[in-house]
């Protein structure tokens, strides 16, 4: 759209110049989008901040020289000044339209700006007509009131909480089972739940399912993202499914609350029996010391001491300390209050409390997500001697191989149990599927053979009895169904870019610290090119994520130099990617906001490449599973076609099939890759180099992951963990 006077040309000439000058490499589609918004809605902007709100995010995305927010705001202010009427020829008169026209219906040239145009009205009269000041004032007041109403409506929309569907479970149980449980006669610690359903809103996750957990076995629960693994754990933890009341359950789901309790004491308090006995001991001793003791106090005190000795209460602090140390808590950290720890460390505390409390049924949901490689290796060793029952959801193939005695596969709304670790599950499942397919094909051939006989002699009176016999035989055959193979997961990272001469990214003699008392890196020198496949490992707090930010330029070194190729385009995947997604919109709308100016088909195609298709693409992001949110983040990251990826814990929440697909995609990708990961299989499949962050520097391990694992095992032996 163009203004019908020289005024429009004056405005266009000015802000177009600013746009092309500040962003010389701007894409044509993005340029048309920005100029369309400014041209169509220019009269509706009240200050530079409103211009920034409308187009600032887009400008930051297309900024080749990484302008910061302050620079973008200054540019938006300059463009706003060119939109003010008094910056053009003051002799020009306003041209008014003949009749009311809503510009949102005329936004053909700037479709993506439609929402900004709704409610803007103009009135036109003859060319020589003077402006009626009162009518103009009235029109402006009406426009202002409409805009305020729209703003209030939008704010209410944002403020209103998103109402999500809730999970529910139902189970068919007999009165006899209920009587046995309530009478306390059931002394078994095995769990058997038959004929139960689990749903999430209107979506059925499990139907007529059965779950058997034998006491002392360690079960790995596997299946594709979004099928209901986490929901099943929650149903068990809340006892929405019938678990005998004498069986204690602990679900490691939420982080420990931050308060003034020391970390070690927080773990000790998770043993409620020990804490209760110690509290009674203190109360009785206090009564005796004050002279108010009763005759039975000494007897009760003896019973308490006997029970404390039986449960080895005196060894509890040492046992709690070993668990905390294994999960990465130094002696100093064990004495820190829980409020001093970040969310990730509080989740480790929650895990430590569960391990210390020793419930009859321990439920773990992706426990390795919060741990580094060292802590994962310790946890594997610790759980191998676990005495009661474990049900763990994990995407870490090596962790399941080390811990699980059985695998439960969730698929097709049912549960199937396999003996052995994950590798045995894969082999057994493939053998079972092949046998089922052979049985199905053999039966089909047999059916066809019988059907040929029936069709041939159907009208032959002499063969009528034989035909009837064959028909009855067909009816009695069990109906076998063809094997339903799960669709293969494929990921692809676009690599239609030119080769860059190495090194494309380099840190030279870099020193960095958040506090001068605790330097994080000293004389750090590393480099990467488009051939690089580098994995950074190390304990939590060693600086892995900080190093990634130094490589990206998000953090500047205190001293030393960061050098990057001028055509380097980095795609970044944050371990906190879920926090950076707008959960109140759909995946399609998310990409539409991030990359405006494209068709809905393009957004859907991009999401479909990462498994977010059909109804999933238009559901609120908040309703997606953790793995599905990760896929949305991948779709968003790759849409700009970077030539270098920096990935911080990319496997968190992904199922094993998607991790395999991710590894294959990274191997096919022609650009560079630097990643932080604790997933052993991904590291082995992708990474050619292993860098260990420790002691203020980076050590390269020539022997790869095997050598690093051996180093950690030797440390455990020296520290008495093995």
C-alpha positions as CSV (number, residue, x, y, z in Angstrom):
1,X,0.0,0.0,0.0
2,X,1.2,3.6,-0.7
3,X,0.0,6.9,0.9
4,X,-1.7,8.9,-1.8
5,X,0.5,11.9,-1.4
6,X,4.1,13.0,-1.3
7,X,4.0,12.4,2.4
8,X,4.0,8.7,1.9
9,X,7.0,8.9,-0.5
10,X,8.8,11.1,2.0
11,X,8.3,8.5,4.8
12,X,9.3,5.6,2.6
13,X,12.4,7.2,1.3
14,X,13.7,7.9,4.9
15,X,13.0,4.7,6.8
16,X,13.9,2.5,3.8
17,X,17.3,4.2,3.7
18,X,17.8,3.5,7.5
19,X,16.7,-0.1,7.1
20,X,19.0,-0.8,4.1
21,X,21.9,1.1,5.7
22,X,21.7,-0.7,9.1
23,X,20.8,-4.2,7.7
24,X,22.5,-4.5,4.3
25,X,22.1,-8.3,4.2
26,X,18.4,-8.3,5.1
27,X,16.3,-11.0,3.3
28,X,13.8,-9.6,0.7
29,X,10.8,-11.2,2.3
30,X,11.7,-9.9,5.7
31,X,12.4,-6.4,4.2
32,X,8.9,-6.4,2.6
33,X,7.3,-7.5,5.9
34,X,9.0,-4.7,8.0
35,X,8.3,-1.9,5.4
36,X,4.7,-3.2,5.1
37,X,4.2,-2.9,8.9
38,X,5.8,0.6,9.0
39,X,3.9,1.8,6.0
40,X,0.5,0.5,6.9
41,X,0.6,1.1,10.6
42,X,2.9,4.1,10.8
43,X,0.2,6.5,11.9
44,X,-0.7,4.2,14.8
45,X,2.7,4.2,16.5
46,X,3.0,6.5,19.5
47,X,6.7,6.2,20.2
48,X,9.9,4.3,19.3
49,X,9.1,1.6,21.9
50,X,5.9,0.7,19.9
51,X,8.0,0.4,16.7
52,X,10.4,-1.8,18.6
53,X,7.6,-4.0,19.9
54,X,6.3,-4.5,16.4
55,X,9.5,-5.2,14.5
56,X,12.4,-5.3,17.1
57,X,12.4,-9.1,17.4
58,X,12.6,-9.5,13.6
59,X,15.5,-7.0,13.4
60,X,17.4,-8.8,16.1
61,X,17.1,-12.1,14.1
62,X,18.4,-10.6,10.8
63,X,21.2,-8.6,12.4
64,X,24.4,-10.0,10.8
65,X,26.7,-8.1,13.1
66,X,24.7,-9.2,16.3
67,X,23.4,-5.8,17.3
68,X,22.2,-5.7,20.9
69,X,18.8,-4.7,22.1
70,X,19.9,-1.1,22.8
71,X,21.2,-0.7,19.2
72,X,17.9,-2.0,17.8
73,X,15.8,0.3,20.0
74,X,17.9,3.3,18.8
75,X,17.3,2.3,15.1
76,X,13.5,1.8,15.8
77,X,13.5,5.3,17.3
78,X,15.1,6.8,14.2
79,X,12.5,5.1,12.0
80,X,9.7,6.3,14.2
81,X,10.9,9.9,13.8
82,X,10.6,9.5,10.1
83,X,7.0,8.4,10.5
84,X,5.9,11.6,12.3
85,X,3.9,13.9,10.1
86,X,5.9,17.0,11.0
87,X,9.1,15.4,9.6
88,X,7.7,15.6,6.1
89,X,6.7,18.7,4.1
90,X,4.7,20.8,6.6
91,X,2.9,22.4,3.7
92,X,1.2,19.1,2.8
93,X,-2.4,18.7,3.8
94,X,-3.9,15.4,5.1
95,X,-5.7,13.5,2.5
96,X,-9.0,12.0,3.8
97,X,-10.9,9.2,2.2
98,X,-14.5,9.4,1.1
99,X,-15.9,6.7,3.3
100,X,-15.0,4.6,6.3
101,X,-12.6,1.8,5.3
102,X,-11.0,-0.8,7.6
103,X,-7.4,-1.2,6.5
104,X,-7.3,-4.8,7.8
105,X,-9.3,-5.7,4.7
106,X,-6.8,-4.0,2.5
107,X,-3.7,-5.6,3.9
108,X,-2.9,-7.7,0.8
109,X,0.6,-6.3,0.5
110,X,1.4,-6.9,4.2
111,X,-0.7,-9.9,5.3
112,X,1.5,-10.5,8.4
113,X,0.8,-7.0,9.7
114,X,-3.0,-7.6,9.8
115,X,-3.3,-7.7,13.5
116,X,-1.5,-4.3,13.7
117,X,-3.9,-2.8,11.3
118,X,-7.3,-3.8,12.8
119,X,-9.2,-0.8,14.2
120,X,-7.3,1.9,12.2
121,X,-9.9,4.0,10.3
122,X,-9.6,6.9,7.8
123,X,-12.2,9.2,6.2
124,X,-11.9,10.8,2.8
125,X,-13.5,14.0,1.5
126,X,-12.8,16.1,-1.6
127,X,-9.3,17.4,-2.3
128,X,-10.0,21.0,-1.4
129,X,-12.0,20.2,1.8
130,X,-10.6,21.7,5.0
131,X,-10.3,19.5,8.1
132,X,-13.2,19.8,10.6
133,X,-11.2,20.0,13.9
134,X,-14.1,18.8,16.1
135,X,-14.8,15.8,13.9
136,X,-11.2,14.9,13.7
137,X,-10.8,15.2,17.5
138,X,-13.9,13.0,17.9
139,X,-12.5,10.4,15.4
140,X,-9.2,10.4,17.2
141,X,-10.9,9.8,20.6
142,X,-12.9,7.0,19.1
143,X,-9.7,5.4,17.7
144,X,-7.9,5.8,21.0
145,X,-10.8,4.2,22.9
146,X,-10.8,1.3,20.5
147,X,-7.1,0.8,20.8
148,X,-7.2,0.9,24.6
149,X,-10.0,-1.7,24.6
150,X,-8.0,-3.9,22.3
151,X,-4.9,-3.6,24.5
152,X,-7.0,-4.5,27.6
153,X,-8.4,-7.5,25.8
154,X,-5.0,-8.7,24.8
155,X,-3.6,-8.3,28.3
156,X,-6.5,-10.3,29.7
157,X,-5.8,-13.0,27.2
158,X,-2.2,-13.2,28.2
159,X,-3.0,-13.1,31.9
160,X,-5.6,-15.8,31.8
161,X,-4.0,-19.1,32.7
162,X,-3.9,-21.9,30.1
163,X,-6.2,-24.7,31.1
164,X,-4.7,-28.0,30.2
165,X,-6.2,-31.4,30.1
166,X,-5.7,-33.7,33.1
167,X,-4.6,-37.3,33.3
168,X,-6.9,-40.0,34.8
169,X,-6.8,-43.7,35.4
170,X,-9.4,-46.3,35.9
171,X,-9.0,-50.0,37.0
172,X,-11.3,-53.0,37.2
173,X,-10.7,-54.6,40.6
174,X,-12.6,-57.2,42.5
175,X,-14.1,-56.8,45.9
176,X,-12.0,-59.7,47.1
177,X,-8.8,-57.9,46.2
178,X,-9.9,-54.7,48.0
179,X,-10.9,-56.8,51.2
180,X,-7.5,-58.5,51.2
181,X,-5.6,-55.1,50.9
182,X,-7.8,-53.5,53.6
183,X,-7.4,-56.4,56.0
184,X,-3.6,-56.2,55.9
185,X,-3.3,-59.9,55.1
186,X,-1.5,-59.1,51.8
187,X,2.2,-59.3,52.8
188,X,3.6,-59.6,49.3
189,X,5.6,-56.7,47.9
190,X,5.0,-57.7,44.3
191,X,2.6,-55.4,42.4
192,X,0.1,-56.7,39.8
193,X,-2.3,-54.3,38.2
194,X,-4.7,-55.8,35.7
195,X,-7.2,-54.4,33.2
196,X,-6.6,-50.7,33.7
197,X,-7.0,-47.6,31.4
198,X,-5.1,-44.4,31.5
199,X,-6.2,-41.3,29.5
200,X,-5.1,-37.7,29.1
201,X,-8.1,-35.6,28.6
202,X,-10.0,-37.3,25.7
203,X,-6.9,-39.1,24.5
204,X,-6.6,-42.8,25.5
205,X,-3.0,-43.7,26.5
206,X,-3.5,-47.2,27.8
207,X,-6.5,-49.5,27.4
208,X,-7.0,-52.8,29.1
209,X,-3.4,-52.8,30.1
210,X,-1.6,-55.1,32.6
211,X,1.5,-54.2,34.8
212,X,3.4,-56.7,36.9
213,X,6.4,-55.6,39.0
214,X,8.2,-58.3,41.0
215,X,9.8,-57.2,44.2
216,X,13.6,-56.7,43.8
217,X,13.5,-56.3,40.0
218,X,14.6,-53.1,38.2
219,X,12.3,-52.2,35.3
220,X,13.0,-49.8,32.5
221,X,9.9,-48.2,31.0
222,X,10.5,-47.3,27.3
223,X,8.4,-46.0,24.4
224,X,8.0,-43.1,22.0
225,X,7.5,-39.5,23.3
226,X,4.0,-38.6,24.2
227,X,2.6,-42.1,24.6
228,X,2.1,-41.8,28.4
229,X,5.2,-43.0,30.3
230,X,5.4,-40.0,32.6
231,X,1.6,-40.1,33.1
232,X,1.8,-43.8,34.1
233,X,4.4,-43.0,36.8
234,X,2.2,-40.2,38.1
235,X,-0.9,-42.5,38.3
236,X,1.2,-45.0,40.3
237,X,2.6,-42.4,42.6
238,X,-0.8,-40.9,43.4
239,X,-2.3,-44.4,43.8
240,X,-4.9,-43.7,41.2
241,X,-4.0,-47.2,40.2
242,X,-4.5,-49.8,43.0
243,X,-1.2,-50.5,44.7
244,X,-1.4,-52.4,48.0
245,X,-1.3,-49.8,50.9
246,X,1.6,-51.4,52.7
247,X,3.9,-50.7,49.8
248,X,5.7,-47.4,50.1
249,X,6.2,-45.4,46.9
250,X,8.6,-42.5,46.2
251,X,8.4,-40.6,42.9
252,X,11.4,-38.3,42.2
253,X,9.5,-35.6,40.3
254,X,9.8,-32.2,42.0
255,X,12.9,-30.5,43.3
256,X,13.5,-30.1,47.1
257,X,12.1,-26.8,48.5
258,X,14.7,-24.2,49.2
259,X,14.9,-23.3,52.9
260,X,17.5,-23.1,55.7
261,X,17.9,-26.9,56.1
262,X,21.4,-28.1,55.3
263,X,21.6,-30.5,52.4
264,X,22.8,-33.4,54.5
265,X,20.1,-32.9,57.1
266,X,17.5,-32.7,54.3
267,X,18.5,-36.1,53.1
268,X,18.5,-37.6,56.7
269,X,15.0,-36.2,57.3
270,X,13.7,-38.3,54.4
271,X,13.9,-41.4,56.6
272,X,10.7,-40.6,58.6
273,X,11.1,-43.7,60.8
274,X,14.5,-42.7,62.1
275,X,13.5,-39.0,62.5
276,X,10.4,-40.0,64.4
277,X,12.4,-42.2,66.8
278,X,15.0,-39.5,67.4
279,X,12.3,-36.9,68.1
280,X,10.7,-39.2,70.7
281,X,14.1,-39.8,72.3
282,X,14.7,-36.0,72.6
283,X,11.2,-35.5,74.1
284,X,11.6,-38.3,76.7
285,X,15.1,-37.2,77.7
286,X,13.9,-33.6,78.1
287,X,11.1,-34.8,80.4
288,X,13.5,-36.8,82.5
289,X,16.0,-34.0,82.7
290,X,13.3,-31.6,83.9
291,X,12.1,-34.0,86.6
292,X,8.7,-34.7,84.9
293,X,9.6,-38.1,83.7
294,X,7.1,-41.0,83.9
295,X,7.6,-44.6,84.9
296,X,7.1,-45.8,81.4
297,X,9.6,-43.4,79.9
298,X,12.7,-45.5,80.7
299,X,11.0,-48.6,79.2
300,X,10.0,-46.7,76.0
301,X,13.5,-45.2,75.8
302,X,15.0,-48.7,75.8
303,X,12.6,-49.7,73.0
304,X,13.7,-46.7,71.0
305,X,17.4,-47.4,71.4
306,X,16.8,-51.0,70.4
307,X,14.9,-49.9,67.3
308,X,17.6,-47.3,66.4
309,X,20.3,-49.9,66.7
310,X,18.2,-52.3,64.5
311,X,17.9,-49.8,61.7
312,X,21.6,-48.7,62.1
313,X,20.6,-45.1,62.8
314,X,24.2,-44.2,63.8
315,X,25.4,-45.1,60.3
316,X,22.8,-42.9,58.6
317,X,24.8,-39.7,58.3
318,X,27.7,-41.5,56.7
319,X,25.4,-43.3,54.3
320,X,23.7,-40.0,53.4
321,X,27.1,-38.4,52.9
322,X,28.2,-41.1,50.5
323,X,25.0,-40.7,48.4
324,X,25.4,-37.0,48.2
325,X,29.1,-37.3,47.3
326,X,28.3,-39.8,44.6
327,X,25.8,-37.3,43.1
328,X,28.4,-34.5,43.1
329,X,28.0,-32.8,46.4
330,X,31.3,-31.8,48.0
331,X,31.7,-31.9,51.8
332,X,31.2,-28.1,51.8
333,X,28.1,-28.3,49.6
334,X,26.6,-30.9,51.9
335,X,26.6,-28.3,54.7
336,X,25.0,-25.6,52.5
337,X,21.3,-24.8,53.0
338,X,18.9,-26.0,50.3
339,X,18.0,-22.5,49.3
340,X,21.5,-21.9,48.1
341,X,21.2,-24.4,45.3
342,X,19.9,-24.0,41.8
343,X,16.9,-26.0,40.6
344,X,19.2,-28.7,39.0
345,X,21.0,-29.3,42.3
346,X,17.7,-29.4,44.2
347,X,16.6,-32.2,41.8
348,X,19.8,-34.0,42.7
349,X,18.8,-33.6,46.4
350,X,15.4,-35.0,45.7
351,X,17.1,-38.1,44.1
352,X,19.5,-38.4,47.1
353,X,16.5,-38.3,49.5
354,X,14.7,-41.1,47.6
355,X,17.8,-43.2,47.5
356,X,18.4,-42.7,51.2
357,X,14.8,-43.4,52.2
358,X,14.8,-46.8,50.4
359,X,11.0,-47.0,49.4
360,X,9.5,-50.4,48.4
361,X,8.8,-48.9,44.9
362,X,11.1,-46.2,43.6
363,X,9.8,-44.3,40.5
364,X,12.4,-42.4,38.5
365,X,11.6,-40.2,35.5
366,X,14.6,-39.4,33.3
367,X,17.1,-39.3,36.3
368,X,20.1,-38.8,34.1
369,X,18.8,-35.5,32.8
370,X,20.0,-33.7,35.9
371,X,23.4,-35.5,36.1
372,X,26.8,-35.2,34.5
373,X,28.7,-38.3,33.2
374,X,30.5,-38.9,36.5
375,X,27.2,-38.8,38.6
376,X,25.5,-41.1,36.0
377,X,28.3,-43.7,36.3
378,X,28.0,-43.6,40.1
379,X,24.2,-43.9,40.0
380,X,24.5,-46.9,37.7
381,X,26.8,-48.7,40.2
382,X,24.6,-47.7,43.2
383,X,21.4,-49.0,41.7
384,X,22.8,-52.3,40.7
385,X,22.7,-53.3,44.4
386,X,19.2,-51.9,45.0
387,X,17.2,-54.3,47.1
388,X,13.6,-53.2,46.4
389,X,11.7,-52.4,43.1
390,X,12.6,-49.7,40.6
391,X,10.5,-48.4,37.7
392,X,12.5,-46.0,35.7
393,X,11.7,-44.0,32.5
394,X,15.0,-43.2,30.7
395,X,16.2,-42.4,27.2
396,X,19.8,-43.3,28.1
397,X,20.4,-46.6,26.5
398,X,23.7,-47.3,28.3
399,X,22.0,-46.5,31.7
400,X,19.3,-49.0,31.1
401,X,21.8,-51.6,30.0
402,X,23.7,-51.1,33.3
403,X,20.6,-50.9,35.6
404,X,17.5,-52.6,34.2
405,X,16.8,-56.3,34.8
406,X,13.6,-56.0,32.7
407,X,12.2,-53.7,30.0
408,X,8.5,-52.7,29.8
409,X,7.6,-51.4,26.3
410,X,4.7,-49.0,26.0
411,X,3.1,-49.1,22.6
412,X,-0.3,-49.4,20.9
413,X,-2.0,-48.5,24.2
414,X,-0.6,-51.6,26.0
415,X,2.4,-52.7,28.0
416,X,4.7,-55.6,27.1
417,X,7.4,-56.9,29.4
418,X,10.8,-58.4,28.3
419,X,13.4,-60.0,30.5
420,X,16.9,-58.6,30.3
421,X,18.5,-55.2,29.6
422,X,17.8,-52.8,26.7
423,X,20.0,-54.6,24.2
424,X,18.3,-57.9,24.9
425,X,14.9,-56.1,24.6
426,X,15.8,-54.8,21.1
427,X,16.9,-58.3,19.9
428,X,14.0,-60.1,21.5
429,X,11.5,-57.6,20.1
430,X,12.9,-57.9,16.6
431,X,12.8,-61.7,16.8
432,X,9.2,-61.6,18.1
433,X,8.1,-59.3,15.4
434,X,9.7,-61.5,12.7
435,X,8.0,-64.6,14.1
436,X,4.6,-62.8,14.3
437,X,5.0,-61.6,10.7
438,X,5.9,-65.1,9.5
439,X,2.9,-66.5,11.3
440,X,0.6,-63.9,9.8
441,X,2.0,-64.5,6.2
442,X,1.7,-68.3,6.6
443,X,-1.9,-68.0,7.8
444,X,-2.7,-65.6,4.9
445,X,-1.4,-68.2,2.4
446,X,-3.4,-70.9,4.1
447,X,-6.5,-68.8,4.0
448,X,-6.0,-68.1,0.3
449,X,-5.5,-71.8,-0.4
450,X,-8.8,-72.7,1.4
451,X,-10.6,-69.8,-0.3
452,X,-9.5,-71.0,-3.7
453,X,-11.1,-74.4,-3.0
454,X,-14.3,-72.7,-1.7
455,X,-14.6,-70.4,-4.8
456,X,-13.9,-73.4,-7.2
457,X,-16.5,-75.8,-5.8
458,X,-19.0,-73.3,-4.3
459,X,-21.7,-74.4,-6.7
460,X,-20.8,-78.1,-7.1
461,X,-23.4,-80.2,-5.4
462,X,-21.1,-83.2,-5.0
463,X,-18.6,-81.0,-3.0
464,X,-21.1,-79.1,-0.9
465,X,-20.2,-80.9,2.3
466,X,-16.5,-80.3,1.7
467,X,-17.1,-76.6,1.0
468,X,-19.1,-76.3,4.2
469,X,-16.3,-78.0,6.1
470,X,-13.8,-75.5,4.7
471,X,-16.0,-72.5,5.6
472,X,-16.2,-73.7,9.2
473,X,-12.4,-74.2,9.2
474,X,-11.9,-70.6,8.1
475,X,-14.2,-69.3,10.9
476,X,-12.3,-71.2,13.5
477,X,-8.9,-69.9,12.5
478,X,-7.6,-67.2,14.9
479,X,-7.5,-63.8,13.4
480,X,-3.9,-62.7,13.2
481,X,-3.2,-59.1,12.4
482,X,-0.3,-57.7,10.3
483,X,2.6,-56.3,12.3
484,X,2.2,-52.6,13.1
485,X,5.7,-51.2,12.8
486,X,6.4,-47.9,14.5
487,X,7.2,-45.2,12.0
488,X,10.8,-44.4,11.7
489,X,12.0,-41.1,13.2
490,X,14.1,-39.0,10.8
491,X,15.7,-35.6,11.4
492,X,17.5,-33.5,8.9
493,X,19.7,-30.4,9.4
494,X,19.7,-28.3,6.2
495,X,23.2,-27.7,4.9
496,X,22.8,-25.7,1.7
497,X,25.7,-23.3,2.5
498,X,29.2,-22.6,1.2
499,X,32.3,-24.1,2.8
500,X,34.2,-21.7,5.2
501,X,38.0,-21.8,5.5
502,X,39.2,-22.9,9.0
503,X,39.3,-22.0,11.7
504,X,35.7,-20.7,11.7
505,X,35.6,-20.4,15.5
506,X,38.4,-19.9,17.9
507,X,39.2,-18.9,21.5
508,X,42.8,-17.8,22.0
509,X,44.4,-17.4,25.5
510,X,41.0,-16.7,27.0
511,X,40.5,-15.9,30.7
512,X,37.0,-15.7,32.2
513,X,35.5,-15.5,35.7
514,X,32.2,-14.5,37.2
515,X,34.1,-13.6,40.4
516,X,37.8,-12.7,40.5
517,X,38.1,-15.0,43.6
518,X,37.0,-18.0,41.5
519,X,38.5,-18.0,38.0
520,X,36.7,-20.4,35.7
521,X,39.0,-20.5,32.7
522,X,42.6,-19.4,32.4
523,X,44.6,-19.4,29.1
524,X,41.9,-21.3,27.3
525,X,42.8,-21.9,23.6
526,X,40.4,-24.0,21.5
527,X,39.3,-24.0,17.8
528,X,36.6,-25.6,15.7
529,X,35.8,-25.7,12.0
530,X,33.0,-27.1,9.8
531,X,34.5,-30.6,10.1
532,X,34.4,-30.6,13.9
533,X,32.4,-33.0,16.0
534,X,33.3,-32.1,19.5
535,X,31.7,-33.1,22.8
536,X,32.4,-31.2,26.0
537,X,32.2,-33.2,29.3
538,X,33.0,-32.5,32.9
539,X,31.3,-32.2,36.3
540,X,28.4,-29.8,36.8
541,X,29.8,-26.4,37.6
542,X,33.1,-27.0,35.7
543,X,32.1,-24.4,33.1
544,X,30.7,-26.4,30.2
545,X,27.7,-24.1,29.5
546,X,29.9,-21.0,30.1
547,X,32.3,-22.3,27.5
548,X,29.5,-22.6,25.0
549,X,28.5,-19.0,25.6
550,X,32.1,-17.9,25.1
551,X,32.2,-19.7,21.8
552,X,28.9,-18.1,20.7
553,X,30.0,-14.6,21.9
554,X,27.2,-14.3,24.4
555,X,29.9,-13.8,27.0
556,X,33.0,-11.8,26.4
557,X,36.3,-13.0,27.8
558,X,38.0,-11.0,30.6
559,X,41.2,-11.3,28.5
560,X,42.1,-13.1,25.3
561,X,40.4,-13.1,22.0
562,X,37.3,-14.8,20.4
563,X,37.5,-15.0,16.6
564,X,34.7,-16.1,14.3
565,X,34.4,-16.3,10.6
566,X,32.3,-13.4,9.2
567,X,29.9,-15.9,7.5
568,X,29.6,-18.1,10.5
569,X,25.9,-18.7,11.4
570,X,25.4,-20.5,14.7
571,X,22.3,-22.4,15.7
572,X,22.0,-22.8,19.5
573,X,20.0,-25.4,21.4
574,X,19.8,-24.6,25.1
575,X,19.3,-27.2,27.8
576,X,16.6,-24.8,29.1
577,X,14.9,-24.6,25.7
578,X,11.5,-25.3,27.1
579,X,11.7,-22.1,29.2
580,X,12.3,-20.1,26.0
581,X,9.2,-21.4,24.2
582,X,5.9,-19.5,24.4
583,X,3.7,-22.2,25.9
584,X,0.4,-20.4,25.2
585,X,0.6,-20.7,21.4
586,X,0.7,-23.6,19.0
587,X,3.9,-24.7,17.3
588,X,2.7,-23.2,14.0
589,X,2.1,-19.9,15.7
590,X,5.5,-20.1,17.4
591,X,7.3,-20.3,14.0
592,X,5.0,-17.7,12.5
593,X,6.1,-15.2,15.2
594,X,9.8,-16.2,14.9
595,X,10.0,-16.3,11.1
596,X,7.2,-14.1,9.8
597,X,6.2,-13.8,6.1
598,X,6.0,-17.4,5.2
599,X,3.0,-19.6,4.4
600,X,1.4,-21.9,7.0
601,X,2.3,-24.8,4.7
602,X,6.0,-24.0,5.1
603,X,5.7,-23.8,8.9
604,X,3.8,-27.2,9.0
605,X,6.4,-28.7,6.7
606,X,9.2,-27.6,8.9
607,X,7.5,-29.0,12.0
608,X,6.6,-32.2,10.3
609,X,10.2,-32.9,9.6
610,X,10.6,-33.2,13.4
611,X,7.6,-35.3,14.1
612,X,5.2,-32.4,15.0
613,X,2.5,-32.9,12.4
614,X,-1.3,-32.9,12.1
615,X,-3.2,-32.0,15.3
616,X,0.1,-31.8,17.3
617,X,1.1,-28.7,15.3
618,X,-1.9,-26.7,16.3
619,X,-2.1,-27.8,20.0
620,X,-0.8,-25.3,22.7
621,X,2.9,-26.0,23.2
622,X,2.2,-26.4,26.9
623,X,0.2,-29.5,26.2
624,X,3.0,-31.3,24.5
625,X,5.3,-33.8,26.2
626,X,8.9,-32.9,27.1
627,X,10.2,-34.7,24.0
628,X,7.7,-33.1,21.7
629,X,8.7,-29.6,23.0
630,X,12.3,-30.5,22.3
631,X,11.4,-31.4,18.7
632,X,9.6,-28.0,18.4
633,X,12.8,-26.3,19.6
634,X,14.8,-28.3,16.9
635,X,12.4,-27.2,14.2
636,X,12.8,-23.6,15.4
637,X,16.6,-23.8,15.6
638,X,17.1,-25.3,12.1
639,X,14.6,-23.1,10.2
640,X,17.3,-20.4,9.7
641,X,19.7,-23.0,8.2
642,X,22.8,-22.4,10.3
643,X,26.2,-23.7,9.3
644,X,27.4,-24.5,12.8
645,X,25.4,-26.0,15.7
646,X,26.1,-25.5,19.4
647,X,24.0,-27.9,21.4
648,X,23.7,-27.9,25.2
649,X,22.2,-31.2,26.5
650,X,20.1,-31.9,23.3
651,X,19.0,-35.4,24.4
652,X,17.1,-34.3,27.5
653,X,13.5,-35.6,27.1
654,X,14.1,-37.3,23.8
655,X,13.2,-40.9,23.3
656,X,15.8,-43.4,22.1
657,X,14.5,-43.5,18.5
658,X,14.8,-39.7,18.3
659,X,18.3,-39.7,19.8
660,X,19.4,-42.3,17.2
661,X,17.8,-40.0,14.5
662,X,19.6,-37.0,16.0
663,X,23.0,-38.8,15.8
664,X,22.5,-39.8,12.2
665,X,21.4,-36.2,11.3
666,X,24.5,-34.7,12.9
667,X,26.7,-37.2,11.1
668,X,25.2,-36.3,7.7
669,X,25.3,-32.5,8.5
670,X,28.1,-30.8,6.5
671,X,28.7,-28.0,9.1
672,X,30.4,-27.9,12.5
673,X,29.0,-29.3,15.8
674,X,30.0,-28.6,19.4
675,X,27.8,-30.2,22.0
676,X,27.6,-30.7,25.7
677,X,26.0,-34.1,26.5
678,X,26.0,-36.9,29.1
679,X,24.4,-39.4,26.7
680,X,27.1,-42.0,26.1
681,X,25.5,-43.4,23.0
682,X,25.2,-40.0,21.3
683,X,28.8,-39.2,22.2
684,X,30.1,-42.5,20.8
685,X,28.0,-42.2,17.6
686,X,28.8,-38.5,16.8
687,X,31.9,-37.1,18.5
688,X,35.4,-37.4,17.1
689,X,36.9,-35.2,19.9
690,X,36.3,-35.2,23.6
691,X,37.1,-32.2,25.7
692,X,37.0,-32.4,29.5
693,X,36.4,-29.1,31.5
694,X,38.3,-29.2,34.7
695,X,40.7,-27.2,36.8
696,X,40.2,-23.9,34.9
697,X,41.0,-25.4,31.5
698,X,40.2,-28.0,28.9
699,X,41.9,-31.3,28.5
700,X,41.6,-33.3,25.3
701,X,41.1,-37.1,25.8
702,X,42.8,-38.9,22.9
703,X,41.2,-42.3,23.8
704,X,37.7,-40.8,23.5
705,X,34.8,-41.8,25.8
706,X,36.3,-45.2,26.8
707,X,39.4,-43.5,28.3
708,X,37.2,-40.9,30.1
709,X,35.0,-43.7,31.6
710,X,38.1,-45.5,32.8
711,X,39.4,-42.4,34.4
712,X,36.1,-41.9,36.3
713,X,36.0,-45.6,37.4
714,X,39.6,-45.3,38.8
715,X,38.5,-42.1,40.7
716,X,35.6,-44.1,42.2
717,X,37.9,-46.8,43.4
718,X,40.3,-44.3,45.0
719,X,37.3,-42.6,46.7
720,X,35.9,-45.9,48.0
721,X,32.7,-45.8,45.9
722,X,33.4,-49.2,44.3
